[in-house]
Amino acid sequence: LSAPSNVLVRGNLIERVSTAPIAVPASASTTVIDGRGRTLMPGLIDMHVHLALSALTNAQLLGAETGFVFIMAGSEATRTLMRGVTTVRDLGGPTFGVKRAVDMGLIPGPRIFPSGAFVSQTSGHGDFRLPNDVPAQPGAPLSYAERLGATAIADGVDQVHLRVREQLRGGASQIKLMAGGGVSSDYDPIDASPYTVAEFRAAVEDAENWGTYVTVHAYTPRAIRAAIEAGVRCIEHGQLMDDATARLMAEKKVWLSVQPFVMDDDYVPLPNAVNRAKQETMYAGTDSAIAFARRHGVKIALGTDKLRGLENASRQNVDLAKFGRWFPPREVLRMLTSGNAELLALSGPRSPYQAGALGVVRAGAYADLLLVEGDPTSNLSLIADPGRNFVVIMKDGVLVKNVAASGSSR
């Protein structure tokens, strides 16, 4: 923590930070907030969200009208911002339109680094088709999830090129591929690694040609190693990695984007017995995966990946606070702000937000700020209850919440 300081915001950027007093501009639009010993910190950054999918169960998603899906996505974007999460990396789902609406000021929401549809192979973690939809005939219509923009099925190098380029055309900041089996999908064993190195490389070539990168869903050493061989820059999850794979990630400077999946009181078991068994296997690996990554100095980003309905999605901040199980509070807060911003920077020219820095409180940074009741550097649990403890939430210089009793306007 710094000494007590004053912060001047003008427009959407921080103009000045000073321990000395800052003269209040003589403007009718100036708002003055007295922090009174509270903690000012950057807005939180969640590196693994699905704004269009998190508030809906799979059954609701596949059976809902398209309009309802997008309304729910916009609503979840607003709820996310009101939890103090001012920037997200959306790793799969139809969020290009949601991002546009947020950036235009039509709805409140966080900054969104969208991936568009996640690219999956037949039988992979992103294959939402019904059993009787396969085999697909040549030229057959796309499935509903594909038409919605939630997923893109691509088999073979040529199809991977096509589907990846479609996401880049739509405005993807980064590309998301399914590199291995998942826990909530019905057709893929958790140890499956269905994409070949050549298919991964096709996606990497396209992403790099656009100045950005590929991240992949992967749990196992085999899936992670195939992706790394092709030039993938980030691994999502990684719960079943081994020590040697963590060492390889460190050598190749590949990021690990991890989630706090543990069998605690907050655990929500999947209803399907087969998928629940996969879920338990994956959850059991979180402690060791993070230990391996820390041992070898792998760069780690933090995210939540909340799915399966409104109630579960609402516990986003509870999950962010859970990272205190593995890291000291100050380290968690750094990772959830400037640390995660470092990974966002891999999008290079495809970053939709170039005017200021993210995840820091300094001159020239975006004015994405939280005023916290208490000191989260010593009590991380404060971030788990944003309704009570975040008395001010500012995003892009706009106060979306201000219940600081001493606030005044003139």
C-alpha positions as a printed NumPy array, in Angstrom:
array([[  0.   ,   0.   ,   0.   ],
       [  1.126,   3.531,  -0.759],
       [  0.892,   6.477,   1.547],
       [ -2.508,   8.227,   1.545],
       [ -2.855,   9.646,  -1.959],
       [ -5.068,  11.729,  -4.193],
       [ -6.112,  10.554,  -7.639],
       [ -7.4  ,  12.872, -10.353],
       [ -9.478,  11.302, -13.124],
       [-10.237,  13.256, -16.269],
       [-12.34 ,  11.635, -18.965],
       [-11.618,   7.9  , -18.936],
       [ -7.994,   8.112, -17.788],
       [ -6.126,   8.726, -14.558],
       [ -4.43 ,  12.095, -15.006],
       [ -2.474,  12.356, -11.762],
       [ -1.64 ,  10.453,  -8.562],
       [ -0.085,  12.462,  -5.749],
       [  0.458,  12.33 ,  -2.003],
       [  0.185,  16.117,  -2.056],
       [ -3.208,  17.789,  -2.388],
       [ -4.602,  18.209,  -5.881],
       [ -6.559,  21.382,  -6.553],
       [-10.151,  20.567,  -7.438],
       [-10.893,  21.733, -10.988],
       [-13.473,  24.493, -11.068],
       [-16.032,  22.552, -13.042],
       [-19.674,  21.823, -12.423],
       [-19.047,  18.228, -13.481],
       [-16.311,  17.547, -10.923],
       [-17.077,  14.853,  -8.342],
       [-15.015,  14.684,  -5.162],
       [-14.905,  11.473,  -3.119],
       [-13.182,  11.364,   0.258],
       [-11.707,   7.882,   0.641],
       [-11.372,   8.289,   4.433],
       [ -8.729,   5.611,   4.872],
       [-10.334,   3.072,   2.582],
       [ -8.245,   1.181,   0.011],
       [ -8.185,   2.331,  -3.611],
       [ -7.22 ,  -0.385,  -6.071],
       [ -7.572,  -1.175,  -9.785],
       [-10.696,  -2.922, -11.01 ],
       [-10.518,  -6.717, -11.004],
       [ -9.678,  -8.636, -14.183],
       [-11.155, -12.116, -14.724],
       [ -9.224, -14.037, -17.35 ],
       [-11.738, -16.804, -18.045],
       [-15.41 , -15.952, -18.446],
       [-18.269, -16.862, -20.788],
       [-20.672, -13.929, -20.553],
       [-23.192, -15.458, -22.955],
       [-23.035, -18.927, -21.414],
       [-22.414, -18.542, -17.689],
       [-25.925, -17.574, -16.596],
       [-27.585, -20.383, -18.582],
       [-27.515, -24.136, -18.165],
       [-26.643, -26.169, -21.267],
       [-30.285, -27.134, -21.671],
       [-31.4  , -23.506, -21.421],
       [-28.752, -22.392, -23.896],
       [-29.623, -24.96 , -26.539],
       [-33.38 , -24.536, -26.115],
       [-33.65 , -20.765, -25.734],
       [-34.576, -18.211, -28.343],
       [-31.571, -16.351, -29.71 ],
       [-32.853, -13.03 , -28.407],
       [-33.138, -14.381, -24.878],
       [-29.529, -15.648, -24.994],
       [-28.231, -12.212, -25.94 ],
       [-30.375, -10.417, -23.355],
       [-29.019, -12.764, -20.69 ],
       [-25.474, -12.106, -21.916],
       [-25.928,  -8.355, -21.644],
       [-27.482,  -8.724, -18.218],
       [-24.575, -10.881, -17.047],
       [-22.128,  -8.268, -18.352],
       [-23.805,  -5.664, -16.146],
       [-23.818,  -7.952, -13.117],
       [-20.125,  -8.691, -13.694],
       [-19.248,  -4.994, -13.668],
       [-21.276,  -4.429, -10.502],
       [-19.11 ,  -7.091,  -8.835],
       [-16.072,  -4.855,  -9.436],
       [-14.783,  -6.889, -12.381],
       [-13.985,  -4.134, -14.862],
       [-12.222,  -6.255, -17.523],
       [-12.792,  -9.826, -18.711],
       [-11.317, -12.159, -21.276],
       [-14.277, -13.995, -22.778],
       [-13.126, -17.442, -23.869],
       [-16.048, -18.699, -25.887],
       [-19.494, -17.57 , -26.81 ],
       [-21.396, -15.039, -28.895],
       [-20.101, -11.872, -27.232],
       [-19.048,  -9.684, -30.154],
       [-22.414,  -7.906, -30.019],
       [-22.341,  -7.628, -26.225],
       [-18.887,  -6.034, -26.381],
       [-20.094,  -3.569, -28.985],
       [-23.099,  -2.613, -26.864],
       [-20.891,  -2.082, -23.794],
       [-18.312,  -0.027, -25.699],
       [-21.089,   2.154, -27.177],
       [-22.501,   2.775, -23.702],
       [-25.796,   1.044, -24.461],
       [-25.425,  -1.237, -21.431],
       [-23.049,  -1.157, -18.452],
       [-20.42 ,  -3.866, -18.568],
       [-16.725,  -4.643, -18.273],
       [-14.119,  -4.248, -20.957],
       [-14.352,  -7.426, -23.028],
       [-11.504,  -9.208, -24.796],
       [-13.649, -11.587, -26.913],
       [-12.636, -14.891, -28.506],
       [-15.884, -15.414, -30.372],
       [-16.867, -19.036, -30.797],
       [-14.46 , -21.572, -29.333],
       [-13.074, -23.826, -32.05 ],
       [-13.61 , -27.534, -31.384],
       [-13.375, -30.792, -33.251],
       [-16.162, -33.32 , -33.744],
       [-16.655, -35.138, -30.402],
       [-14.671, -32.431, -28.608],
       [-15.445, -30.241, -25.627],
       [-17.27 , -27.765, -27.866],
       [-19.453, -30.286, -29.708],
       [-22.959, -29.509, -28.413],
       [-24.815, -31.429, -31.1  ],
       [-27.387, -34.062, -30.252],
       [-26.456, -37.703, -30.85 ],
       [-28.738, -37.899, -33.886],
       [-27.072, -34.848, -35.499],
       [-24.067, -37.035, -36.377],
       [-22.94 , -38.141, -38.874],
       [-23.302, -34.751, -40.485],
       [-23.903, -34.792, -44.203],
       [-21.704, -32.63 , -46.455],
       [-23.321, -29.246, -46.789],
       [-25.732, -29.881, -43.903],
       [-26.924, -26.801, -41.96 ],
       [-24.91 , -25.758, -38.946],
       [-26.155, -26.78 , -35.518],
       [-27.922, -24.213, -33.331],
       [-24.851, -23.644, -31.131],
       [-22.785, -22.948, -34.252],
       [-25.379, -20.577, -35.73 ],
       [-25.551, -18.807, -32.381],
       [-21.783, -18.262, -32.417],
       [-21.098, -20.263, -29.273],
       [-18.924, -22.899, -30.915],
       [-17.346, -23.692, -34.271],
       [-16.717, -27.327, -35.266],
       [-13.544, -27.695, -37.328],
       [-11.97 , -30.988, -38.409],
       [ -8.727, -30.905, -40.369],
       [ -6.316, -28.111, -41.143],
       [ -8.468, -26.416, -43.772],
       [-11.528, -26.22 , -41.534],
       [ -9.451, -24.912, -38.631],
       [ -8.14 , -22.13 , -40.878],
       [-11.705, -21.283, -41.929],
       [-13.234, -21.208, -38.45 ],
       [-10.329, -19.326, -36.87 ],
       [-10.409, -16.707, -39.604],
       [-14.143, -16.294, -39.058],
       [-13.507, -15.401, -35.415],
       [-10.759, -12.966, -36.361],
       [-13.101, -11.423, -38.921],
       [-15.676, -10.937, -36.169],
       [-13.234,  -9.094, -33.911],
       [-11.568, -11.767, -31.751],
       [ -8.842, -10.454, -29.444],
       [ -7.444, -13.986, -29.108],
       [ -8.405, -17.434, -30.377],
       [ -9.67 , -20.247, -28.154],
       [ -9.319, -23.915, -29.173],
       [-10.37 , -27.095, -27.427],
       [ -7.197, -29.132, -27.059],
       [ -8.497, -31.916, -24.849],
       [-11.49 , -33.501, -23.203],
       [-13.78 , -31.616, -20.84 ],
       [-15.897, -32.417, -17.826],
       [-19.276, -30.99 , -18.841],
       [-19.261, -32.289, -22.429],
       [-20.774, -35.658, -23.28 ],
       [-18.675, -37.177, -26.057],
       [-15.048, -36.706, -24.994],
       [-13.042, -38.604, -22.373],
       [-11.101, -36.244, -20.142],
       [ -7.797, -37.759, -21.322],
       [ -8.625, -37.263, -25.032],
       [ -6.309, -35.079, -27.124],
       [ -8.125, -35.006, -30.462],
       [ -6.464, -32.133, -32.338],
       [ -3.196, -32.848, -34.144],
       [ -0.163, -30.608, -33.976],
       [ -0.844, -29.59 , -37.594],
       [ -4.374, -28.465, -36.685],
       [ -3.083, -26.469, -33.725],
       [ -0.415, -24.925, -35.927],
       [ -3.011, -23.815, -38.47 ],
       [ -4.762, -21.801, -35.755],
       [ -1.485, -20.406, -34.429],
       [ -0.437, -19.288, -37.924],
       [ -3.697, -17.431, -38.455],
       [ -3.609, -15.801, -35.016],
       [  0.01 , -14.722, -35.388],
       [ -0.702, -13.328, -38.85 ],
       [ -3.248, -11.068, -37.126],
       [ -0.821, -10.107, -34.361],
       [ -2.439, -12.143, -31.59 ],
       [ -2.266, -15.581, -29.988],
       [ -4.04 , -18.889, -29.319],
       [ -5.101, -20.199, -25.925],
       [ -6.426, -23.725, -25.429],
       [ -8.64 , -25.701, -23.078],
       [ -6.417, -28.547, -21.856],
       [ -5.976, -30.622, -18.713],
       [ -3.466, -33.378, -19.516],
       [  0.247, -33.411, -20.34 ],
       [ -0.444, -34.883, -23.779],
       [ -2.882, -32.148, -24.778],
       [ -0.699, -29.395, -23.32 ],
       [  2.468, -30.645, -25.011],
       [  0.832, -30.933, -28.445],
       [ -0.442, -27.368, -28.141],
       [  2.943, -26.032, -27.015],
       [  4.688, -27.79 , -29.907],
       [  2.459, -25.862, -32.299],
       [  3.179, -22.485, -30.679],
       [  0.162, -21.983, -28.402],
       [  0.871, -19.214, -25.877],
       [ -1.547, -20.013, -23.035],
       [ -3.104, -23.077, -21.402],
       [ -6.528, -22.819, -19.795],
       [ -7.015, -25.035, -16.712],
       [ -4.066, -27.482, -16.771],
       [ -5.304, -29.354, -13.686],
       [ -3.861, -32.727, -14.708],
       [ -0.409, -31.532, -15.766],
       [  2.721, -33.147, -14.364],
       [  5.99 , -31.651, -13.178],
       [  7.77 , -32.143, -16.513],
       [  4.99 , -30.386, -18.408],
       [  5.13 , -27.426, -16.034],
       [  8.869, -27.238, -16.609],
       [  8.268, -27.218, -20.377],
       [  5.707, -24.431, -20.027],
       [  8.219, -22.341, -18.109],
       [ 10.958, -22.982, -20.694],
       [  8.645, -21.991, -23.562],
       [  7.195, -19.014, -21.645],
       [  3.663, -20.394, -21.952],
       [  1.068, -18.95 , -19.563],
       [ -1.184, -20.99 , -17.301],
       [ -4.658, -19.526, -16.853],
       [ -6.009, -21.411, -13.853],
       [ -9.328, -21.547, -11.986],
       [ -9.973, -22.366,  -8.3  ],
       [-11.675, -25.714,  -8.903],
       [-11.708, -27.526,  -5.547],
       [-14.066, -29.883,  -3.735],
       [-15.234, -27.446,  -1.064],
       [-18.62 , -26.329,   0.265],
       [-19.086, -24.29 ,  -2.903],
       [-18.669, -27.299,  -5.195],
       [-21.546, -27.785,  -7.666],
       [-21.553, -31.41 ,  -8.905],
       [-22.602, -32.123, -12.464],
       [-25.868, -34.07 , -12.692],
       [-24.578, -36.675, -15.155],
       [-22.646, -39.432, -13.34 ],
       [-20.021, -39.872, -16.08 ],
       [-19.349, -36.157, -16.294],
       [-19.339, -35.859, -12.508],
       [-16.589, -38.481, -12.318],
       [-14.537, -36.468, -14.822],
       [-15.223, -33.327, -12.806],
       [-13.973, -34.886,  -9.578],
       [-10.825, -36.165, -11.297],
       [-10.085, -32.708, -12.631],
       [-10.82 , -30.899,  -9.369],
       [ -8.468, -33.232,  -7.517],
       [ -5.56 , -31.981,  -9.637],
       [ -5.805, -28.244,  -8.96 ],
       [ -3.505, -28.197,  -5.919],
       [ -0.711, -30.137,  -7.612],
       [ -0.988, -28.226, -10.912],
       [ -0.55 , -24.883,  -9.194],
       [  2.313, -26.287,  -7.11 ],
       [  4.092, -27.535, -10.253],
       [  3.587, -24.194, -11.989],
       [  4.907, -22.218,  -9.022],
       [  7.894, -24.517,  -8.621],
       [  9.059, -23.814, -12.164],
       [  8.102, -20.152, -12.372],
       [  5.3  , -20.51 , -14.91 ],
       [  3.479, -17.239, -15.477],
       [  0.019, -17.69 , -13.924],
       [ -3.176, -15.81 , -14.704],
       [ -6.36 , -16.125, -12.661],
       [ -9.955, -16.6  , -13.784],
       [-13.208, -18.206, -12.703],
       [-14.967, -19.989, -15.619],
       [-18.35 , -19.779, -13.872],
       [-21.056, -21.709, -15.738],
       [-24.396, -23.478, -15.317],
       [-26.831, -20.819, -14.189],
       [-27.367, -17.484, -12.493],
       [-26.776, -18.659,  -8.936],
       [-23.416, -20.173,  -9.759],
       [-22.378, -17.195, -11.898],
       [-23.191, -14.82 ,  -9.033],
       [-20.376, -16.366,  -6.962],
       [-17.644, -15.059,  -9.255],
       [-15.988, -12.988,  -6.52 ],
       [-16.158, -15.866,  -4.051],
       [-14.065, -17.85 ,  -6.512],
       [-11.594, -14.989,  -6.993],
       [-11.052, -14.86 ,  -3.233],
       [-10.412, -18.619,  -3.174],
       [ -7.018, -18.059,  -4.767],
       [ -5.873, -17.181,  -1.255],
       [ -5.636, -20.959,  -0.784],
       [ -2.456, -20.926,  -2.917],
       [ -1.128, -17.361,  -2.891],
       [ -0.719, -14.575,  -0.29 ],
       [ -3.378, -11.845,  -0.527],
       [ -1.054,  -9.244,  -2.047],
       [  0.03 , -11.685,  -4.724],
       [ -3.582, -12.588,  -5.535],
       [ -4.491,  -8.905,  -5.878],
       [ -1.501,  -8.252,  -8.125],
       [ -2.378, -11.238, -10.305],
       [ -6.031, -10.155, -10.535],
       [ -4.973,  -6.697, -11.748],
       [ -1.595,  -5.917, -13.32 ],
       [ -0.648,  -9.589, -13.638],
       [ -3.702, -10.511, -15.678],
       [ -3.223,  -7.324, -17.708],
       [  0.194,  -8.636, -18.749],
       [ -1.45 , -11.649, -20.389],
       [ -4.078,  -9.427, -22.035],
       [ -1.199,  -7.573, -23.691],
       [ -0.44 , -10.687, -25.782],
       [ -3.351,  -9.598, -27.987],
       [ -1.036,  -6.875, -29.291],
       [ -2.737,  -4.816, -32.008],
       [ -5.904,  -6.883, -31.592],
       [ -6.415,  -5.444, -28.125],
       [ -9.584,  -3.353, -28.337],
       [ -8.318,  -0.95 , -25.666],
       [ -5.128,   0.861, -26.614],
       [ -5.511,   4.313, -25.06 ],
       [ -4.403,   3.482, -21.518],
       [ -2.849,   0.844, -19.256],
       [ -5.009,  -1.724, -17.476],
       [ -4.765,  -3.096, -13.937],
       [ -2.792,  -0.251, -12.349],
       [ -3.391,   3.038, -10.523],
       [ -1.029,   5.466, -12.227],
       [ -1.12 ,   8.427, -14.547],
       [ -2.105,   7.4  , -18.07 ],
       [ -3.96 ,   4.269, -16.98 ],
       [ -7.629,   3.633, -17.619],
       [ -9.747,   4.893, -14.738],
       [-11.016,   1.468, -13.67 ],
       [-11.031,   1.79 ,  -9.893],
       [-12.471,   0.254,  -6.734],
       [-12.714,   1.864,  -3.315],
       [-12.737,  -0.942,  -0.756],
       [-14.056,  -0.784,   2.803],
       [-11.033,  -2.239,   4.564],
       [ -7.64 ,  -3.535,   3.5  ],
       [ -7.811,  -6.454,   1.037],
       [ -4.014,  -6.838,   1.121],
       [ -4.409,  -8.289,   4.61 ],
       [ -7.988,  -9.591,   4.335],
       [ -8.564, -11.06 ,   0.869],
       [-12.078, -12.182,   1.765],
       [-13.205,  -8.564,   1.333],
       [-13.313,  -9.034,  -2.439],
       [-15.722, -11.978,  -2.038],
       [-18.548,  -9.618,  -1.029],
       [-18.495,  -6.68 ,  -3.457],
       [-22.008,  -5.576,  -2.542],
       [-20.9  ,  -4.824,   0.994],
       [-17.231,  -3.932,   0.596],
       [-16.858,  -2.12 ,  -2.749],
       [-18.224,   1.336,  -1.917],
       [-17.114,   2.824,  -5.24 ],
       [-16.851,   1.101,  -8.613],
       [-15.551,   3.185, -11.506],
       [-15.044,   1.884, -15.027],
       [-13.631,   4.019, -17.821],
       [-13.948,   7.118, -15.639],
       [-17.661,   6.556, -15.034],
       [-18.986,   5.98 , -11.515],
       [-21.255,   2.947, -11.773],
       [-21.504,   2.695,  -7.982],
       [-20.839,   5.29 ,  -5.296],
       [-22.084,   4.739,  -1.76 ],
       [-19.167,   6.475,  -0.058],
       [-20.934,   8.473,   2.665],
       [-18.531,  11.382,   2.295],
       [-18.936,  11.734,  -1.464],
       [-19.892,  15.179,  -2.711],
       [-20.516,  16.721,  -6.113],
       [-20.219,  20.257,  -7.376]])
